[in-house]
C-alpha cells in the first residue's frame, strides 16, 4: 500500500523518483511510496518540474494544484495534490501498460 493521507482539500503522497529514465511514467510501488521514473535529470529542479507535470497530466489537473512539500533535493519526496480524492490518486498506482 502506498503511503497516502487524505486532507480536506486533497491528498499527501509519498513518492520515490528515479531520474534520467528513458520515459517519464508511474512504475509501481517501492517501500510504501509511489515509484515514478522521470526522463529529466536531477539538476536545477528539472526532475521536480517533470514530476509535477507528470501528475498534472495523469490526473487532468492544473500544475498549481501540485506541490512538493518535502524532499526537494531527495529521491524520496512528499507531494500535496489538491482538488483530487485518494481514489483518483490510487488509479495512478497501477503502472502504465503498453501493448
N, C-alpha and C positions, 0 to 999 in steps of 0.2 A: 504494500500500500504506500502510495506517495504521501509524504508529509504535506498536508494541506489544512488550512484553518479558514473557516468562513468568518467574515466580518459583516457588519451591517450594510456595507456598500460593495462587497466583492469578496475576494479570497487572497490569502497569503500562501505562497507556494515555494517549496524548496526545490532548487534546480541545480543540476551538475552539468557544466558545459565542457565540451571538447572542441577547442578552437582549431582552425585550419583543417577542417574536414572537407571531403570532396563536395558535399552538399549540405545545406542547412536543413535540418529536419529533427523531429522528435524521434528518439531512438530507444524508447522504453523507460525502464526504471533502474536505478542503481542506488543501493543503500538508502532507501526511503526518500529518494529525490527523483524528480523527472530528469531523465538524461536527454540532453539536447546537443546535437552536433551542429557546429557553426562553421560556415565557409570562411568567415572573417578571421584575421589574426588578432591575438590579444594585445594590440598596440593602439594607443591613442583613443581608447574607448570604442574601437571598431566592433569588437565582439559584443559588447554591451548593446550597441546600437542595432546590431544584427539580431540579437536575442529579442529586443523589443519589437523589431519589425516582424520577426517570425511569429510571435504571439499575436500581434495585431492582425496579421494576415490570416492566421489559423482560426482566430476567434471572431473575425469580422468586426473588430472594434478599432477606434482611433488609438494611435500610439500614445496619446496623452493619458490614456486610461491605464497605462502600464508603467510601473516604477520599480527600479531595483532599489530595495531598501537596505540590503546588507550584502557584502561581498563584491563590491565594485571591482576590486583588483584580484579576486579569487575565482577559482573554478566552481566553487560552491557558493550559490547566491540565494537570497530570499527575494522573491518578486511579489509585489502587490498588484493585483489586477482588479480594477473597479468596473462595475457595470456588467458583471457576469456572475453566474452561480457556480457552486462547486461541481454541479453536474456538467456544466459547459466545459470546465477545465478537465474533468475526468475523461471526456471524449478525446482529449489530446494524449492521454496516457498510452493509448494503443499506437504502436509505431506505424508509420506510413507503409502501405503495401504497394509494390509495383507489379504490374502484370507483364 
